[in-house]
Amino acid sequence: MGVEIERKFLLVSDQWRTSVDYSHRMVQGYLGARDEGASVRVRITGDEARLNIKGRTLGARRLEFEYPVPLADAEVMLRELAGTQVLAKTRHYIHHEGHRWEIDEFEGDNAGLIVAEIELGSERESFVRPPWLGREVTDDPRYYNVCLVETPYSVWPAQDGPSSKARRESDDSDV
């Protein structure tokens, strides 16, 4: 059974940009009706495509299953099945103190939103917080990609988004 343990954070600065190992653009769309149990996503990254089924529970631990699909099929799924439920982003990869961080920089209706993610082997696994890491938003569903296609960052009330002030707030909790 596939399980993903992922934590999400806002950023306090652009200092992370000097540490990027590599980046690539992604386009992903959500297929069919999404109920409370799961989301079904197709994602194209370069010349590769994957189908992903992910549990819609809140928190760091969720069920996740992912399978390769032919690129041509994925393009049809995005065009014919996803409708307006599509988002684009550039994912930047950074290695810091033994862990790989993924920084998602969103485009379109979600432009201005940048979120850092780390996948862990267990919910109790510790990691060294990079200096650019801010407040944790793992338990805030607004930051889930499936929610960003439904309610994009551009329509959030100003006080709800990671404004300049919020990005400067750091989370002092121990990890």
Order of alpha helices (4+ residues) and beta strands (2+ residues): beta-beta-beta-beta-beta-alpha-beta-beta-beta-beta-alpha-alpha
